[in-house]
Amino acid sequence: MKRDYFEGADVAVTICAKDGTILDMNGKSRKTFLKPGLKDIIGKNVLDCHPEPARSLLADLLANPRNNVYTVEKEGVKKLIFQTPWYDGDEYAGFMELSMVLPETIPNRVRKPKPESK
C-alpha cells in the first residue's frame, strides 16, 4: 500500500518532472493554486502557470538543478517557498515545491554541538 504522507499536511506540495510537467499536487497545493473553474493542472507545464520573471527562474531551476528558497507575502500572509530538485535513484527527475504559511512570530532555537567525549 502506497501512503501519501503529504495529503493531509498543512503545506502545499507540488512535484514537477524535469521538463516542467506537473506530476502531482497534494490537497493543499490544489486548494492554493487551482484557479476557479479549473479541476486540475496535473499534466500541464509549470512554466505556463507563472508570469515573468518567475517563469524564467523556474526554467533555469529545471535546467540547472539547485535549491531556491525565499519568502513571499500576499494580502498580509507570509509564506516560505522551498523549491528543491528530486531524484529517481541517482538521476535528476525534476523539482518539488513546498509552500507553507509562516506564523507572525517564529522562535529561533540555536543548537550547540555536543562536546566531544574523550
C-alpha atoms as a printed R data frame, in Angstrom:
    type eleno elety resid chain resno       x      y       z
1   ATOM     1    CA   MET     A     1   0.000  0.000   0.000
2   ATOM     2    CA   LYS     A     2   1.430  3.363  -1.052
3   ATOM     3    CA   ARG     A     3   0.916  6.072   1.550
4   ATOM     4    CA   ASP     A     4   0.645  9.720   0.644
5   ATOM     5    CA   TYR     A     5   2.257 11.408   3.621
6   ATOM     6    CA   PHE     A     6   1.692 14.897   2.229
7   ATOM     7    CA   GLU     A     7  -2.033 14.650   1.514
8   ATOM     8    CA   GLY     A     8  -3.189 15.801   4.948
9   ATOM     9    CA   ALA     A     9  -0.223 18.063   5.679
10  ATOM    10    CA   ASP     A    10  -0.659 21.817   6.129
11  ATOM    11    CA   VAL     A    11   1.896 22.503   3.400
12  ATOM    12    CA   ALA     A    12   1.329 22.785  -0.353
13  ATOM    13    CA   VAL     A    13   3.447 20.185  -2.179
14  ATOM    14    CA   THR     A    14   3.792 20.314  -5.961
15  ATOM    15    CA   ILE     A    15   6.000 17.887  -7.902
16  ATOM    16    CA   CYS     A    16   7.240 18.525 -11.450
17  ATOM    17    CA   ALA     A    17   9.206 16.462 -13.958
18  ATOM    18    CA   LYS     A    18  12.450 17.886 -15.308
19  ATOM    19    CA   ASP     A    19  10.602 19.109 -18.421
20  ATOM    20    CA   GLY     A    20   8.243 21.141 -16.208
21  ATOM    21    CA   THR     A    21   5.231 18.819 -16.405
22  ATOM    22    CA   ILE     A    22   3.270 18.897 -13.149
23  ATOM    23    CA   LEU     A    23   3.193 15.300 -11.916
24  ATOM    24    CA   ASP     A    24   1.413 15.584  -8.581
25  ATOM    25    CA   MET     A    25  -0.131 18.028  -6.143
26  ATOM    26    CA   ASN     A    26  -1.418 17.376  -2.664
27  ATOM    27    CA   GLY     A    27  -4.782 18.750  -1.491
28  ATOM    28    CA   LYS     A    28  -3.294 21.931  -0.022
29  ATOM    29    CA   SER     A    29  -1.462 22.625  -3.287
30  ATOM    30    CA   ARG     A    30  -4.664 22.169  -5.296
31  ATOM    31    CA   LYS     A    31  -6.555 24.489  -2.956
32  ATOM    32    CA   THR     A    32  -3.769 27.073  -3.128
33  ATOM    33    CA   PHE     A    33  -3.006 27.067  -6.850
34  ATOM    34    CA   LEU     A    34  -6.107 25.984  -8.769
35  ATOM    35    CA   LYS     A    35  -7.975 28.949 -10.172
36  ATOM    36    CA   PRO     A    36 -11.795 28.954 -10.012
37  ATOM    37    CA   GLY     A    37 -13.226 26.749 -12.745
38  ATOM    38    CA   LEU     A    38 -10.097 24.599 -13.086
39  ATOM    39    CA   LYS     A    39 -10.392 20.990 -11.956
40  ATOM    40    CA   ASP     A    40  -6.744 20.073 -12.344
41  ATOM    41    CA   ILE     A    41  -3.405 21.245 -13.699
42  ATOM    42    CA   ILE     A    42  -1.592 17.927 -13.393
43  ATOM    43    CA   GLY     A    43  -0.106 17.242 -16.808
44  ATOM    44    CA   LYS     A    44   0.247 20.969 -17.562
45  ATOM    45    CA   ASN     A    45   3.634 22.676 -17.686
46  ATOM    46    CA   VAL     A    46   4.530 24.632 -14.555
47  ATOM    47    CA   LEU     A    47   6.124 27.327 -16.727
48  ATOM    48    CA   ASP     A    48   2.712 28.110 -18.235
49  ATOM    49    CA   CYS     A    49   1.395 28.832 -14.727
50  ATOM    50    CA   HIS     A    50   3.872 31.628 -13.972
51  ATOM    51    CA   PRO     A    51   4.415 35.132 -15.363
52  ATOM    52    CA   GLU     A    52   7.864 36.662 -15.786
53  ATOM    53    CA   PRO     A    53  10.266 36.858 -14.037
54  ATOM    54    CA   ALA     A    54   9.183 33.700 -12.139
55  ATOM    55    CA   ARG     A    55   8.843 31.765 -15.406
56  ATOM    56    CA   SER     A    56  12.486 32.360 -16.379
57  ATOM    57    CA   LEU     A    57  13.690 31.500 -12.872
58  ATOM    58    CA   LEU     A    58  11.747 28.221 -12.931
59  ATOM    59    CA   ALA     A    59  13.091 27.378 -16.387
60  ATOM    60    CA   ASP     A    60  16.616 27.944 -15.065
61  ATOM    61    CA   LEU     A    61  15.924 25.770 -11.993
62  ATOM    62    CA   LEU     A    62  14.725 22.965 -14.251
63  ATOM    63    CA   ALA     A    63  17.838 23.235 -16.437
64  ATOM    64    CA   ASN     A    64  20.282 23.802 -13.553
65  ATOM    65    CA   PRO     A    65  19.015 21.887 -10.504
66  ATOM    66    CA   ARG     A    66  19.578 23.595  -7.174
67  ATOM    67    CA   ASN     A    67  17.593 24.754  -4.162
68  ATOM    68    CA   ASN     A    68  15.655 28.007  -4.356
69  ATOM    69    CA   VAL     A    69  14.346 29.256  -1.024
70  ATOM    70    CA   TYR     A    70  12.556 32.524  -0.303
71  ATOM    71    CA   THR     A    71   9.621 34.107   1.491
72  ATOM    72    CA   VAL     A    72   6.709 35.891  -0.122
73  ATOM    73    CA   GLU     A    73   3.906 37.983   1.343
74  ATOM    74    CA   LYS     A    74   0.461 38.408  -0.177
75  ATOM    75    CA   GLU     A    75  -2.519 40.069   1.497
76  ATOM    76    CA   GLY     A    76  -0.724 40.004   4.855
77  ATOM    77    CA   VAL     A    77   0.053 36.258   4.695
78  ATOM    78    CA   LYS     A    78   3.751 35.400   4.664
79  ATOM    79    CA   LYS     A    79   4.869 32.076   3.163
80  ATOM    80    CA   LEU     A    80   8.101 30.160   2.933
81  ATOM    81    CA   ILE     A    81   8.728 28.716  -0.532
82  ATOM    82    CA   PHE     A    82  11.224 25.864  -0.743
83  ATOM    83    CA   GLN     A    83  11.969 24.542  -4.230
84  ATOM    84    CA   THR     A    84  14.357 21.615  -4.444
85  ATOM    85    CA   PRO     A    85  15.429 19.036  -7.024
86  ATOM    86    CA   TRP     A    86  14.256 15.452  -6.616
87  ATOM    87    CA   TYR     A    87  15.914 12.335  -7.959
88  ATOM    88    CA   ASP     A    88  14.879  8.915  -9.218
89  ATOM    89    CA   GLY     A    89  17.807  6.917  -7.906
90  ATOM    90    CA   ASP     A    90  20.840  8.940  -8.949
91  ATOM    91    CA   GLU     A    91  19.124 10.625 -11.910
92  ATOM    92    CA   TYR     A    92  17.740 14.154 -11.688
93  ATOM    93    CA   ALA     A    93  13.985 13.835 -12.262
94  ATOM    94    CA   GLY     A    94  12.585 17.328 -11.643
95  ATOM    95    CA   PHE     A    95  11.833 19.560  -8.725
96  ATOM    96    CA   MET     A    96   9.343 19.845  -5.941
97  ATOM    97    CA   GLU     A    97   7.979 22.931  -4.270
98  ATOM    98    CA   LEU     A    98   6.843 23.143  -0.678
99  ATOM    99    CA   SER     A    99   4.866 26.258   0.220
100 ATOM   100    CA   MET     A   100   3.894 26.892   3.832
101 ATOM   101    CA   VAL     A   101   2.264 29.750   5.705
102 ATOM   102    CA   LEU     A   102   4.564 31.246   8.329
103 ATOM   103    CA   PRO     A   103   3.217 32.436  11.663
104 ATOM   104    CA   GLU     A   104   3.756 36.105  12.564
105 ATOM   105    CA   THR     A   105   6.492 35.158  15.010
106 ATOM   106    CA   ILE     A   106   8.771 32.161  14.772
107 ATOM   107    CA   PRO     A   107  11.086 31.089  17.571
108 ATOM   108    CA   ASN     A   108  14.688 30.537  16.515
109 ATOM   109    CA   ARG     A   109  16.388 27.855  18.563
110 ATOM   110    CA   VAL     A   110  20.168 27.747  18.343
111 ATOM   111    CA   ARG     A   111  21.505 24.252  18.916
112 ATOM   112    CA   LYS     A   112  25.001 23.947  20.273
113 ATOM   113    CA   PRO     A   113  27.116 20.964  19.208
114 ATOM   114    CA   LYS     A   114  27.618 18.291  21.811
115 ATOM   115    CA   PRO     A   115  31.078 18.375  23.354
116 ATOM   116    CA   GLU     A   116  33.303 15.593  22.074
117 ATOM   117    CA   SER     A   117  33.758 12.805  24.600
118 ATOM   118    CA   LYS     A   118  37.268 11.704  25.476
